Amino acid sequence: MKSSSTTPAGAETESLRTVVIAFGANLGVAIAKTVAAVITGSASMVAEASHSWADTGNEIFLLVANKRGSRGPDDRRPLGYGREAYFWSTLAAVGLFVAGAAVSIWHGITSLLAGESSSENYTVAYVVLALAFVLEGISFLQSVRQIRGEAAEYEKDFFDYALETSDPTLRAVFAEDSAALIGIVIAAAGIGLHQLTGSSAYDAVGSILVGVLLAVVAFVLIDRNRRFLTGEPGSRALWNAVVERIEQLPEVASVRFVRIEFVGPKQILLVASVDLVGDSVESSIAHTLRRLERELETNKAVVDAVLTVAEPDEGDVGPTPSH
């Protein structure tokens, strides 16, 4: 038996809204931080500006990921284009590492070694960081709302779902916004210590710490996308739910085995082998399988299409994809 389902339209729209809000917030923050970095000469502010520009560029990749990954199956791609979402999200994570982490760490190290002592406009720096915190917070809260809602729907812990969700754009926005808020606090601390002590070393260290933070986030995102690109299996809870759903079908006597693999955001490929009730002759198996198809297709929000393949000699229903 093969079944396939598409990402629910509501979830797709919510993910798009989350990315669009993040893009607008990051663009405004990037412009403000760049102006502040030029005025203040702060290494931490330069790091923050690099971070925000990296996030802004990354949101473009995430918009592409959301668009291309949501395309349904066709003759060329019978399982759809869901894995493209992980490819474009990986590019976004690499961009965060290169344009965000590497630039921040490099600038912090060079400033630290040079022992630069600039006359900063601290008021401008604090005002911009406060504005950035508000804008990043708006984007962060949108991602939190989406994660909380979906985690409750799937009865998952909030942070477990944020890390394990098959939606790479949602995970990326949440991780980047979390890093942005922490980075702002680090930058403010570095600038504050610079102001109190007169030593620019604290500012430079702040830049390095922001870069390290971004590198850690980038590596986590890259690793998660790698797993989904190379074949992430479904969780035990999902496996149990699938087996329970199949066993509820009146024509199914038992489930022999089930294999689950994600092929896109909220899309899985399900391969199942089952025994049918009774000892039907081969001529009637096709009718039984068609009834199973109709039963699985009852909820179009979950299962979009079903293709069944019988193993007549053993009375099985053979491979099944489900998104």
N, C-alpha and C positions, 0 to 999 in steps of 0.2 A: 504494500500500500504506500503510495506517495502522496503527501499533501503539502501545500505551500500556502503561506499567508503573507500579506503585506503589512507594513507598519501602519497602525491605526492613524487615520488622518488627523485626529485631535492631538496625538503625541507628536506627530511630525510638525504641526503648526506651532505647538508650544516650544519645541526645540528651536524652530526658526525664530520665534519671538525672542527667546533667550539670547541667541547669537546676535540678532539685530540690536538689542538693547546693549549688549556688551560692546559691539562695534561703536555705537554712538558714544558710550561712556569713555571708552579707551581713546577715541579720536580727540574728544574734548580735553581729556587729561593729558594726552601726549603734547598737544599744542601748549597748554598752560605750563607744563613742566619744562618744555624746551625754552620758553621765554624766561622762566625763572632760572634755569641753568645758565643762560647767557648773562642774566643780570647779576646773579649771585656768585657764579664761578664754583659752586659747590660740587665736589666729586659725587656725593650721594645724590644730588639732584640730577647730575648727568646720567648716573646709573638708572635713576627712576625714569628719566625721559627716554632712555634707550629701551627700558623695560616696556613702557607704555606704547612706544612706536612698534616694538616687536609684537605686542598684544594686538595692536590695531591691524597690522599686516596679517597676523594669524587669524583674526576673525574673518578676513576675506577667504582664506583657505577653508575655514569652517563653514562659511556660507556655501562655497562650492561643494564641500563634503555633504552638506545637508541636501543640496539640490540634486547632485548626481547620484548620491546613494539612495535616494527615495524613488528612483525610477523603477517601474515594475518589470516583470519578465517579458521577454520577447523571443523571437526565433533564435537570435544569436546568443542570448543569455537566459536560458529557461529558469534559472534561479534568481534572476534579477541582477541589479547592480549594487547591492548593499555593501559589498566589500570596498567599493570605491570610497565610501565614507571614511574607512580606516586609513586608506592611502593618503587622502588629502589632510586628514587630521594628523597623520605622522609628519607631513610636511610642515604643518603648523607647529608641532612640537620641536622639530629641528630648527625652525625659524626662531622659536623662543630661546633655544640654547645658543644659537650662533649670534643673533642680533641682540639678545637680551643678556644672557649669562656671560658670554665671552667678552662682550664690550664692557660690561660693568666690572668684571674682575680685572681686565686689562687696564682700564682707566684707574681703578682703585690702586692697583699695584704701582703703576707709573707715578701717580700722585704721592703715594707713600714713600717711594724711593727718592723722588725729587724733593720731598719735604716742602712742598709749596705752602705758602701762607697767604691766602687771599683775604681781601676785605669784603666780607659777604654782606648782602642786604638780607638780614635774618627775617625781617618782617615779611618780605616778599616770599621767601622760602616757606615760612610757616603757613601763610595764607594759601599758597598754591597747594601745599600738602593737605591742608584741611579741605579745600575744594575737591582735590583728587580723592580723598577718603570718602566724601559724600557721593561722588559720581560712581566710584568703584563699588561703594556699598549698595547703590541702587541695582547695579548689574548683579552683584553677589546675591542680593536678596531674591532676585528673579530666579536665579539658578537654584537657590535653596528651596524656594516654593515648588519648583518643578520636581526636584529630587525628593522632597518630603512627600509630595502627592503620589509620585510613582512608587516610592519605597513603601508607603502605607498600602497602596493597591496590591503590591506583590508581597506584603507582610515581611519586609526586610528592614534591617537596621539602617539608619540614615547613612552613616559613613561607609558601611559595607556596600550599600547600593551605589553610592557615589563612585567608589573604586571599581566595582564589578559590573556596572551597567554596560549594556552592549551599545549604548548611544555615545559615540566618541565626542560629539560636539558638546553635549551636556557636561560630560566629565571634564573636557578641556576648559570650558567657561568657568566651571566651579573651581577647578584647580588654579587657573590663571588669576581669577579674582581673589581667591584666598591668598595666593602669593603676593598679589598687588597690595592688599590691605596690610599684610605682615611687612612687606617691603617699605611701605609708607611709614610704619612705626619705626623700623630700623633707620630709615633715612632721617626721620625727625630726631631720633636719639643721637645719631652721628652729628647732625648739625647743632643740636643743643649742647653736646659735649664740646664741640668746637667753639661755640660761643662762650661757654663757661670757662674753658681752660686756655683758649687762644691757640690750641694745637690743632692743626688741620689733619693730624694723623687719625683722629676719631672719625672725621668725615670720610677719609680714604678707606678706613676699615669698614665703615658703613656701606660704601660702594661694593667692596669685596663680598661682604655678607649678603647683600642683595643679589649679587651675581651667583653666589653659591646656592642660595635659595632657589633661584630660577633654574639652575642646572639640575638640582634634585627633582623639581617639578617636571622639567623637560624629560628626564630619564624615566620617570614613572609613567608619563603619558606615552612615550615611545614604546616602553615595554608592554603596556596594556594594548596598544594598537598592534604591536608585533604578534601578540597572542591571538588576537581576533583575525589577523591576516593569515596566520598559519593554521588556524582551525581550533577555536576555543570550544571545548565541550560544554554542554549544558550542566547546570548544577544538579546535585542530588535531589533537591526539592523539585526542580523542573522535571527531572527524570521520573520521579514518583507521580507527579501530576499528569504527565503524559500517559504513563502506564495505566493509571486509574481511569483516565478519560477513555482510553481504548477498550479497557475491560468492561466499561459501562455499555458498550455496543452489544445488543442482544445476540448478534450472530457470532461474536468472538468468544471462544471457549477459554483461551489463555494467551498470554503474551510470551513469546519465546525469548526475544531480546529486543532492545531498543538502543539506537545510537542517535545522539543529538549533537549537532554542530552549528554554531552561529555562522550565518552567511551574510549578515547585515544588521543594522540597528533594529532590535526587537524582531529579528527574522531568524528562524532556525531551519536547518535541514534535518528532518526526522526520518530515520530508517528503522522500520519495525518488521519483525516476523511474528505472525500470530497463527494460532490454530483456530479454524472455524468450527462452529457447533455442528455436530452430526457427521455423517459420512456422505456428503453430497457427491453426486456424479459430476464429472468435469463439465458437462453441458450446462449445469445450473450455477456453477461457481461465478460466472460472469454476472449473472443477475444479482447474486448475493453481494458481490463487490460493488456493483452500482448502487445498491441500497446503502452500503457503508459510506460510499462517497456522498450521497445525498444527506446522510446523517451528520457527517463531519462538516459539510458545507452549510449546515443550518445557521451557524453563527458566522456571518461573513466578516465580522470585525476581528475574528480570531483566525479562521481558516479561509483562505481566498480561493484555493483550487486544490483538487485532489486527483491523483492518477494512481490507480491500483494495478498491481501486477501479481498474478496468481502463480503459485507453485503447485500445480494440480496433483502431482504424485504424493505430496504430503499434506495437502489441504491448507496450505499457508497463504497468507497475504504477504507478499514480499516487499521490497524497499518502499519507504514512505518519506518525501521531503515536506516539512512544514516550516513556514517562516515564523 
